[in-house]
Amino acid sequence: MMKTHVDQVIVGAVVAAAVLVIAPIAAAQAPPAAQPVMPPSLPVLHVVDLMTAQGASVLGAQWKTMEAKIVEREPIDAAAPGYTTAYDISPHAGEAGFDDSAWPAIAAEDLSVRRGGGHVSFIWFRVNLTIPERIGDVETAGLTAVLTALVDDYGEVWIDGQMPRRAGYPSPATIQGFNMPNRVVLSDDVQPGDQFQIAIFGINGPISVAPANTVWFREARIEFYP
C-alpha cells in the first residue's frame, strides 16, 4: 500500500512539472483569448454605417489599410522532427498599441473597393472609434454597442488588442465562416468618450482552393441597443 501511495505521489509530481513546462510554451504561441459576449437579440435602437463618410464622422473613424505578407520564421520548440521552417503573417496589426501611422488612409466608402492580388491574400483594416454623447436624438450613455463586419470572404476581428474567442463553440463574435458577419460586443455599457481600437484581418478564401478574387467589405456598422 505504501509503495502504491509513493508511486501516486511521484506520478502526480511529474504531471504537475509537465504542466508547468507546457503552459509557458502554449502561452508564448498565442495571447490569452478574451471570452466573447453574445450580441443582443433585441430590436436595434440606432445604426451607424461605417462605410459612409457621414457614419464614419459620427464616431471619428478614419480607416487605414495594409496588406499582410506570409513570412518564414523559426519553428516552435515542440515542432516534430524534420520541420525546420515555420510560417507567420506580418504585420501583427491586431496587437494593442500597434503603430499604423505610416499606413495609407482610405475613405469609408472605399471599404467596398476590392484589394489584394487574389489567390492567398490577407488585408488588414484598422480604425479607432470614439463614442459621442449623442447620435442624432439618441443618448449613448449606458447603451450596448455592437460592431457588425462582413468581409468577403473571411474576417477576424480584434478589439483593443484582443480577439475574443472560445474554443469548441460557434463564435458569436470574432471568428466566423465563409461570407458570414462578425458581430462583436464592444461594450454593454458605453459612455461618451469611450474609445475602441478595431483591427480586422480580411482573408481571401477558401485558402486551400484560393480564388482569383479579392478582399473587400460588404458591411461595417456599429449597432446601439438599449
ChimeraX commands (.cxc) that place a marker at each C-alpha (Angstrom):
marker #1 position 0.00,0.00,0.00 radius 0.5
marker #1 position 2.81,2.41,0.94 radius 0.5
marker #1 position 4.62,1.74,-2.36 radius 0.5
marker #1 position 1.40,2.41,-4.31 radius 0.5
marker #1 position 0.94,5.68,-2.43 radius 0.5
marker #1 position 4.54,6.71,-3.15 radius 0.5
marker #1 position 4.11,5.85,-6.83 radius 0.5
marker #1 position 0.98,8.00,-6.99 radius 0.5
marker #1 position 2.81,10.94,-5.42 radius 0.5
marker #1 position 5.68,10.60,-7.90 radius 0.5
marker #1 position 3.31,10.44,-10.89 radius 0.5
marker #1 position 1.43,13.48,-9.60 radius 0.5
marker #1 position 4.65,15.44,-9.25 radius 0.5
marker #1 position 5.74,14.53,-12.78 radius 0.5
marker #1 position 2.39,15.61,-14.23 radius 0.5
marker #1 position 2.49,18.89,-12.33 radius 0.5
marker #1 position 6.01,19.57,-13.57 radius 0.5
marker #1 position 4.97,18.82,-17.13 radius 0.5
marker #1 position 2.08,21.27,-16.86 radius 0.5
marker #1 position 4.44,23.98,-15.61 radius 0.5
marker #1 position 6.73,23.37,-18.60 radius 0.5
marker #1 position 3.98,23.17,-21.21 radius 0.5
marker #1 position 1.99,26.18,-20.01 radius 0.5
marker #1 position 4.68,28.81,-20.81 radius 0.5
marker #1 position 5.20,27.26,-24.25 radius 0.5
marker #1 position 1.48,27.44,-25.03 radius 0.5
marker #1 position 1.27,30.98,-23.68 radius 0.5
marker #1 position 4.13,32.05,-25.92 radius 0.5
marker #1 position 2.32,30.79,-29.01 radius 0.5
marker #1 position -0.78,32.99,-28.71 radius 0.5
marker #1 position -2.21,35.71,-26.46 radius 0.5
marker #1 position -4.87,34.65,-23.99 radius 0.5
marker #1 position -8.33,34.63,-25.52 radius 0.5
marker #1 position -10.86,37.09,-24.17 radius 0.5
marker #1 position -14.28,35.50,-23.80 radius 0.5
marker #1 position -16.80,36.58,-26.47 radius 0.5
marker #1 position -20.11,38.08,-25.39 radius 0.5
marker #1 position -23.33,37.17,-27.19 radius 0.5
marker #1 position -24.76,40.21,-29.02 radius 0.5
marker #1 position -28.30,41.29,-28.12 radius 0.5
marker #1 position -31.28,39.90,-30.00 radius 0.5
marker #1 position -33.39,42.96,-29.20 radius 0.5
marker #1 position -34.51,45.40,-31.89 radius 0.5
marker #1 position -31.68,47.81,-32.67 radius 0.5
marker #1 position -32.06,51.36,-31.37 radius 0.5
marker #1 position -29.68,53.10,-33.79 radius 0.5
marker #1 position -27.21,52.09,-36.53 radius 0.5
marker #1 position -24.09,53.95,-37.66 radius 0.5
marker #1 position -22.86,52.88,-41.10 radius 0.5
marker #1 position -19.05,52.93,-41.08 radius 0.5
marker #1 position -18.96,52.57,-44.86 radius 0.5
marker #1 position -20.26,56.12,-45.33 radius 0.5
marker #1 position -18.47,59.41,-44.72 radius 0.5
marker #1 position -21.33,60.62,-42.54 radius 0.5
marker #1 position -21.37,57.50,-40.39 radius 0.5
marker #1 position -17.59,57.43,-40.01 radius 0.5
marker #1 position -17.53,61.09,-38.97 radius 0.5
marker #1 position -20.08,60.45,-36.20 radius 0.5
marker #1 position -17.57,58.17,-34.45 radius 0.5
marker #1 position -14.41,59.97,-35.58 radius 0.5
marker #1 position -13.44,56.97,-37.68 radius 0.5
marker #1 position -10.51,57.12,-40.10 radius 0.5
marker #1 position -9.92,53.79,-41.80 radius 0.5
marker #1 position -6.41,52.60,-42.71 radius 0.5
marker #1 position -5.33,49.50,-44.58 radius 0.5
marker #1 position -2.24,47.44,-45.36 radius 0.5
marker #1 position -1.58,44.08,-47.00 radius 0.5
marker #1 position -0.23,41.32,-44.76 radius 0.5
marker #1 position 2.55,39.07,-46.03 radius 0.5
marker #1 position 3.39,35.45,-45.32 radius 0.5
marker #1 position 6.89,35.26,-43.81 radius 0.5
marker #1 position 9.21,32.50,-42.68 radius 0.5
marker #1 position 10.14,32.12,-39.03 radius 0.5
marker #1 position 11.72,29.63,-36.66 radius 0.5
marker #1 position 9.56,26.60,-35.80 radius 0.5
marker #1 position 8.27,26.19,-32.26 radius 0.5
marker #1 position 10.32,24.24,-29.73 radius 0.5
marker #1 position 7.79,21.39,-29.81 radius 0.5
marker #1 position 7.93,21.02,-33.62 radius 0.5
marker #1 position 8.10,17.48,-34.97 radius 0.5
marker #1 position 11.43,16.26,-36.42 radius 0.5
marker #1 position 12.04,17.48,-39.95 radius 0.5
marker #1 position 10.18,20.77,-39.56 radius 0.5
marker #1 position 12.96,23.34,-39.83 radius 0.5
marker #1 position 10.80,26.23,-41.03 radius 0.5
marker #1 position 7.50,27.71,-39.90 radius 0.5
marker #1 position 5.35,30.49,-41.34 radius 0.5
marker #1 position 3.61,33.54,-39.94 radius 0.5
marker #1 position 1.95,36.73,-41.14 radius 0.5
marker #1 position 3.44,40.21,-40.96 radius 0.5
marker #1 position 2.50,42.65,-39.58 radius 0.5
marker #1 position 0.59,41.55,-36.48 radius 0.5
marker #1 position -1.62,44.61,-36.65 radius 0.5
marker #1 position -4.22,43.41,-34.17 radius 0.5
marker #1 position -1.92,43.95,-31.22 radius 0.5
marker #1 position -2.66,46.70,-28.71 radius 0.5
marker #1 position -0.76,49.90,-29.40 radius 0.5
marker #1 position 0.21,48.87,-32.93 radius 0.5
marker #1 position 1.57,51.88,-34.84 radius 0.5
marker #1 position -0.32,52.34,-38.12 radius 0.5
marker #1 position 0.71,55.99,-38.58 radius 0.5
marker #1 position 2.54,55.18,-41.82 radius 0.5
marker #1 position -0.39,53.26,-43.31 radius 0.5
marker #1 position -2.41,54.86,-46.10 radius 0.5
marker #1 position -5.79,56.23,-45.03 radius 0.5
marker #1 position -8.87,55.29,-47.05 radius 0.5
marker #1 position -12.31,56.82,-47.30 radius 0.5
marker #1 position -15.15,54.99,-45.60 radius 0.5
marker #1 position -16.82,54.44,-48.97 radius 0.5
marker #1 position -13.66,52.71,-50.20 radius 0.5
marker #1 position -14.09,49.77,-47.82 radius 0.5
marker #1 position -16.04,48.20,-50.69 radius 0.5
marker #1 position -13.06,48.56,-53.05 radius 0.5
marker #1 position -11.51,45.20,-53.96 radius 0.5
marker #1 position -7.99,44.79,-52.53 radius 0.5
marker #1 position -5.21,42.25,-52.82 radius 0.5
marker #1 position -3.75,40.25,-55.66 radius 0.5
marker #1 position -6.20,37.39,-55.39 radius 0.5
marker #1 position -5.35,33.78,-54.53 radius 0.5
marker #1 position -3.93,33.51,-50.97 radius 0.5
marker #1 position -4.33,37.12,-49.85 radius 0.5
marker #1 position -4.60,38.90,-46.49 radius 0.5
marker #1 position -5.52,42.54,-45.86 radius 0.5
marker #1 position -5.53,44.44,-42.56 radius 0.5
marker #1 position -8.06,47.20,-41.87 radius 0.5
marker #1 position -7.74,49.41,-38.79 radius 0.5
marker #1 position -9.87,52.16,-37.29 radius 0.5
marker #1 position -10.29,53.99,-33.97 radius 0.5
marker #1 position -13.78,54.88,-32.77 radius 0.5
marker #1 position -14.85,57.44,-30.16 radius 0.5
marker #1 position -18.36,57.30,-28.70 radius 0.5
marker #1 position -20.09,60.72,-28.79 radius 0.5
marker #1 position -22.55,61.96,-26.20 radius 0.5
marker #1 position -25.40,61.79,-28.68 radius 0.5
marker #1 position -26.05,60.33,-32.11 radius 0.5
marker #1 position -28.93,62.23,-33.59 radius 0.5
marker #1 position -31.56,62.26,-30.86 radius 0.5
marker #1 position -30.14,59.15,-29.14 radius 0.5
marker #1 position -28.09,59.49,-25.94 radius 0.5
marker #1 position -25.33,56.90,-25.95 radius 0.5
marker #1 position -24.63,56.58,-22.21 radius 0.5
marker #1 position -25.38,53.08,-20.95 radius 0.5
marker #1 position -26.17,51.56,-24.34 radius 0.5
marker #1 position -24.75,48.30,-25.72 radius 0.5
marker #1 position -22.53,48.87,-28.78 radius 0.5
marker #1 position -22.01,46.06,-31.29 radius 0.5
marker #1 position -19.66,46.02,-34.27 radius 0.5
marker #1 position -21.02,44.12,-37.28 radius 0.5
marker #1 position -18.44,43.50,-40.00 radius 0.5
marker #1 position -18.88,41.28,-43.05 radius 0.5
marker #1 position -15.71,40.73,-45.06 radius 0.5
marker #1 position -15.65,38.89,-48.37 radius 0.5
marker #1 position -14.51,36.13,-47.84 radius 0.5
marker #1 position -13.48,35.85,-44.15 radius 0.5
marker #1 position -12.70,38.23,-41.33 radius 0.5
marker #1 position -11.07,38.09,-37.91 radius 0.5
marker #1 position -11.83,40.99,-35.55 radius 0.5
marker #1 position -9.52,42.40,-32.88 radius 0.5
marker #1 position -10.82,44.88,-30.28 radius 0.5
marker #1 position -8.27,46.82,-28.22 radius 0.5
marker #1 position -5.61,44.19,-28.86 radius 0.5
marker #1 position -7.84,41.18,-28.13 radius 0.5
marker #1 position -9.58,38.69,-30.41 radius 0.5
marker #1 position -12.41,37.32,-28.22 radius 0.5
marker #1 position -12.94,33.63,-28.92 radius 0.5
marker #1 position -13.93,30.41,-27.20 radius 0.5
marker #1 position -12.53,27.13,-28.48 radius 0.5
marker #1 position -15.07,24.45,-29.32 radius 0.5
marker #1 position -18.05,26.80,-29.58 radius 0.5
marker #1 position -19.56,28.63,-32.54 radius 0.5
marker #1 position -18.24,32.14,-32.05 radius 0.5
marker #1 position -20.81,34.87,-31.59 radius 0.5
marker #1 position -18.13,37.38,-32.38 radius 0.5
marker #1 position -14.68,37.42,-33.88 radius 0.5
marker #1 position -14.25,34.25,-35.97 radius 0.5
marker #1 position -16.91,33.19,-38.42 radius 0.5
marker #1 position -17.22,31.25,-41.66 radius 0.5
marker #1 position -17.31,31.92,-45.37 radius 0.5
marker #1 position -19.01,35.29,-46.08 radius 0.5
marker #1 position -20.57,35.38,-42.61 radius 0.5
marker #1 position -20.88,38.55,-40.49 radius 0.5
marker #1 position -18.72,39.01,-37.40 radius 0.5
marker #1 position -20.75,40.54,-34.55 radius 0.5
marker #1 position -18.64,41.79,-31.66 radius 0.5
marker #1 position -19.92,43.44,-28.49 radius 0.5
marker #1 position -17.69,46.46,-27.89 radius 0.5
marker #1 position -19.33,47.25,-24.56 radius 0.5
marker #1 position -22.63,46.62,-22.84 radius 0.5
marker #1 position -22.37,49.97,-21.05 radius 0.5
marker #1 position -20.76,52.55,-23.33 radius 0.5
marker #1 position -20.10,56.06,-22.11 radius 0.5
marker #1 position -19.41,59.26,-24.05 radius 0.5
marker #1 position -15.69,59.48,-24.77 radius 0.5
marker #1 position -15.10,55.71,-24.77 radius 0.5
marker #1 position -12.56,54.74,-27.42 radius 0.5
marker #1 position -12.16,51.46,-29.25 radius 0.5
marker #1 position -9.24,50.33,-31.40 radius 0.5
marker #1 position -10.51,47.95,-34.09 radius 0.5
marker #1 position -8.38,45.80,-36.39 radius 0.5
marker #1 position -9.97,43.50,-38.95 radius 0.5
marker #1 position -7.94,40.82,-40.74 radius 0.5
marker #1 position -9.53,40.18,-44.13 radius 0.5
marker #1 position -8.80,36.82,-45.73 radius 0.5
marker #1 position -9.34,35.64,-49.30 radius 0.5
marker #1 position -10.65,32.14,-49.43 radius 0.5
marker #1 position -11.19,29.26,-49.32 radius 0.5
marker #1 position -7.44,29.13,-48.74 radius 0.5
marker #1 position -6.98,25.53,-49.94 radius 0.5
marker #1 position -8.54,26.44,-53.30 radius 0.5
marker #1 position -7.78,30.17,-53.27 radius 0.5
marker #1 position -9.95,32.02,-55.80 radius 0.5
marker #1 position -8.85,34.66,-58.27 radius 0.5
marker #1 position -10.86,37.35,-56.50 radius 0.5
marker #1 position -10.07,39.89,-53.78 radius 0.5
marker #1 position -10.83,41.14,-50.24 radius 0.5
marker #1 position -13.49,43.74,-49.51 radius 0.5
marker #1 position -16.25,44.72,-47.10 radius 0.5
marker #1 position -19.91,44.01,-47.60 radius 0.5
marker #1 position -20.92,45.59,-44.27 radius 0.5
marker #1 position -19.29,47.60,-41.48 radius 0.5
marker #1 position -21.50,49.25,-38.88 radius 0.5
marker #1 position -21.98,49.97,-35.19 radius 0.5
marker #1 position -25.34,48.99,-33.74 radius 0.5
marker #1 position -26.62,50.50,-30.49 radius 0.5
marker #1 position -29.04,48.59,-28.27 radius 0.5
marker #1 position -30.89,49.69,-25.12 radius 0.5
marker link #1:1,2 radius 0.2
marker link #1:2,3 radius 0.2
marker link #1:3,4 radius 0.2
marker link #1:4,5 radius 0.2
marker link #1:5,6 radius 0.2
marker link #1:6,7 radius 0.2
marker link #1:7,8 radius 0.2
marker link #1:8,9 radius 0.2
marker link #1:9,10 radius 0.2
marker link #1:10,11 radius 0.2
marker link #1:11,12 radius 0.2
marker link #1:12,13 radius 0.2
marker link #1:13,14 radius 0.2
marker link #1:14,15 radius 0.2
marker link #1:15,16 radius 0.2
marker link #1:16,17 radius 0.2
marker link #1:17,18 radius 0.2
marker link #1:18,19 radius 0.2
marker link #1:19,20 radius 0.2
marker link #1:20,21 radius 0.2
marker link #1:21,22 radius 0.2
marker link #1:22,23 radius 0.2
marker link #1:23,24 radius 0.2
marker link #1:24,25 radius 0.2
marker link #1:25,26 radius 0.2
marker link #1:26,27 radius 0.2
marker link #1:27,28 radius 0.2
marker link #1:28,29 radius 0.2
marker link #1:29,30 radius 0.2
marker link #1:30,31 radius 0.2
marker link #1:31,32 radius 0.2
marker link #1:32,33 radius 0.2
marker link #1:33,34 radius 0.2
marker link #1:34,35 radius 0.2
marker link #1:35,36 radius 0.2
marker link #1:36,37 radius 0.2
marker link #1:37,38 radius 0.2
marker link #1:38,39 radius 0.2
marker link #1:39,40 radius 0.2
marker link #1:40,41 radius 0.2
marker link #1:41,42 radius 0.2
marker link #1:42,43 radius 0.2
marker link #1:43,44 radius 0.2
marker link #1:44,45 radius 0.2
marker link #1:45,46 radius 0.2
marker link #1:46,47 radius 0.2
marker link #1:47,48 radius 0.2
marker link #1:48,49 radius 0.2
marker link #1:49,50 radius 0.2
marker link #1:50,51 radius 0.2
marker link #1:51,52 radius 0.2
marker link #1:52,53 radius 0.2
marker link #1:53,54 radius 0.2
marker link #1:54,55 radius 0.2
marker link #1:55,56 radius 0.2
marker link #1:56,57 radius 0.2
marker link #1:57,58 radius 0.2
marker link #1:58,59 radius 0.2
marker link #1:59,60 radius 0.2
marker link #1:60,61 radius 0.2
marker link #1:61,62 radius 0.2
marker link #1:62,63 radius 0.2
marker link #1:63,64 radius 0.2
marker link #1:64,65 radius 0.2
marker link #1:65,66 radius 0.2
marker link #1:66,67 radius 0.2
marker link #1:67,68 radius 0.2
marker link #1:68,69 radius 0.2
marker link #1:69,70 radius 0.2
marker link #1:70,71 radius 0.2
marker link #1:71,72 radius 0.2
marker link #1:72,73 radius 0.2
marker link #1:73,74 radius 0.2
marker link #1:74,75 radius 0.2
marker link #1:75,76 radius 0.2
marker link #1:76,77 radius 0.2
marker link #1:77,78 radius 0.2
marker link #1:78,79 radius 0.2
marker link #1:79,80 radius 0.2
marker link #1:80,81 radius 0.2
marker link #1:81,82 radius 0.2
marker link #1:82,83 radius 0.2
marker link #1:83,84 radius 0.2
marker link #1:84,85 radius 0.2
marker link #1:85,86 radius 0.2
marker link #1:86,87 radius 0.2
marker link #1:87,88 radius 0.2
marker link #1:88,89 radius 0.2
marker link #1:89,90 radius 0.2
marker link #1:90,91 radius 0.2
marker link #1:91,92 radius 0.2
marker link #1:92,93 radius 0.2
marker link #1:93,94 radius 0.2
marker link #1:94,95 radius 0.2
marker link #1:95,96 radius 0.2
marker link #1:96,97 radius 0.2
marker link #1:97,98 radius 0.2
marker link #1:98,99 radius 0.2
marker link #1:99,100 radius 0.2
marker link #1:100,101 radius 0.2
marker link #1:101,102 radius 0.2
marker link #1:102,103 radius 0.2
marker link #1:103,104 radius 0.2
marker link #1:104,105 radius 0.2
marker link #1:105,106 radius 0.2
marker link #1:106,107 radius 0.2
marker link #1:107,108 radius 0.2
marker link #1:108,109 radius 0.2
marker link #1:109,110 radius 0.2
marker link #1:110,111 radius 0.2
marker link #1:111,112 radius 0.2
marker link #1:112,113 radius 0.2
marker link #1:113,114 radius 0.2
marker link #1:114,115 radius 0.2
marker link #1:115,116 radius 0.2
marker link #1:116,117 radius 0.2
marker link #1:117,118 radius 0.2
marker link #1:118,119 radius 0.2
marker link #1:119,120 radius 0.2
marker link #1:120,121 radius 0.2
marker link #1:121,122 radius 0.2
marker link #1:122,123 radius 0.2
marker link #1:123,124 radius 0.2
marker link #1:124,125 radius 0.2
marker link #1:125,126 radius 0.2
marker link #1:126,127 radius 0.2
marker link #1:127,128 radius 0.2
marker link #1:128,129 radius 0.2
marker link #1:129,130 radius 0.2
marker link #1:130,131 radius 0.2
marker link #1:131,132 radius 0.2
marker link #1:132,133 radius 0.2
marker link #1:133,134 radius 0.2
marker link #1:134,135 radius 0.2
marker link #1:135,136 radius 0.2
marker link #1:136,137 radius 0.2
marker link #1:137,138 radius 0.2
marker link #1:138,139 radius 0.2
marker link #1:139,140 radius 0.2
marker link #1:140,141 radius 0.2
marker link #1:141,142 radius 0.2
marker link #1:142,143 radius 0.2
marker link #1:143,144 radius 0.2
marker link #1:144,145 radius 0.2
marker link #1:145,146 radius 0.2
marker link #1:146,147 radius 0.2
marker link #1:147,148 radius 0.2
marker link #1:148,149 radius 0.2
marker link #1:149,150 radius 0.2
marker link #1:150,151 radius 0.2
marker link #1:151,152 radius 0.2
marker link #1:152,153 radius 0.2
marker link #1:153,154 radius 0.2
marker link #1:154,155 radius 0.2
marker link #1:155,156 radius 0.2
marker link #1:156,157 radius 0.2
marker link #1:157,158 radius 0.2
marker link #1:158,159 radius 0.2
marker link #1:159,160 radius 0.2
marker link #1:160,161 radius 0.2
marker link #1:161,162 radius 0.2
marker link #1:162,163 radius 0.2
marker link #1:163,164 radius 0.2
marker link #1:164,165 radius 0.2
marker link #1:165,166 radius 0.2
marker link #1:166,167 radius 0.2
marker link #1:167,168 radius 0.2
marker link #1:168,169 radius 0.2
marker link #1:169,170 radius 0.2
marker link #1:170,171 radius 0.2
marker link #1:171,172 radius 0.2
marker link #1:172,173 radius 0.2
marker link #1:173,174 radius 0.2
marker link #1:174,175 radius 0.2
marker link #1:175,176 radius 0.2
marker link #1:176,177 radius 0.2
marker link #1:177,178 radius 0.2
marker link #1:178,179 radius 0.2
marker link #1:179,180 radius 0.2
marker link #1:180,181 radius 0.2
marker link #1:181,182 radius 0.2
marker link #1:182,183 radius 0.2
marker link #1:183,184 radius 0.2
marker link #1:184,185 radius 0.2
marker link #1:185,186 radius 0.2
marker link #1:186,187 radius 0.2
marker link #1:187,188 radius 0.2
marker link #1:188,189 radius 0.2
marker link #1:189,190 radius 0.2
marker link #1:190,191 radius 0.2
marker link #1:191,192 radius 0.2
marker link #1:192,193 radius 0.2
marker link #1:193,194 radius 0.2
marker link #1:194,195 radius 0.2
marker link #1:195,196 radius 0.2
marker link #1:196,197 radius 0.2
marker link #1:197,198 radius 0.2
marker link #1:198,199 radius 0.2
marker link #1:199,200 radius 0.2
marker link #1:200,201 radius 0.2
marker link #1:201,202 radius 0.2
marker link #1:202,203 radius 0.2
marker link #1:203,204 radius 0.2
marker link #1:204,205 radius 0.2
marker link #1:205,206 radius 0.2
marker link #1:206,207 radius 0.2
marker link #1:207,208 radius 0.2
marker link #1:208,209 radius 0.2
marker link #1:209,210 radius 0.2
marker link #1:210,211 radius 0.2
marker link #1:211,212 radius 0.2
marker link #1:212,213 radius 0.2
marker link #1:213,214 radius 0.2
marker link #1:214,215 radius 0.2
marker link #1:215,216 radius 0.2
marker link #1:216,217 radius 0.2
marker link #1:217,218 radius 0.2
marker link #1:218,219 radius 0.2
marker link #1:219,220 radius 0.2
marker link #1:220,221 radius 0.2
marker link #1:221,222 radius 0.2
marker link #1:222,223 radius 0.2
marker link #1:223,224 radius 0.2
marker link #1:224,225 radius 0.2
marker link #1:225,226 radius 0.2
view
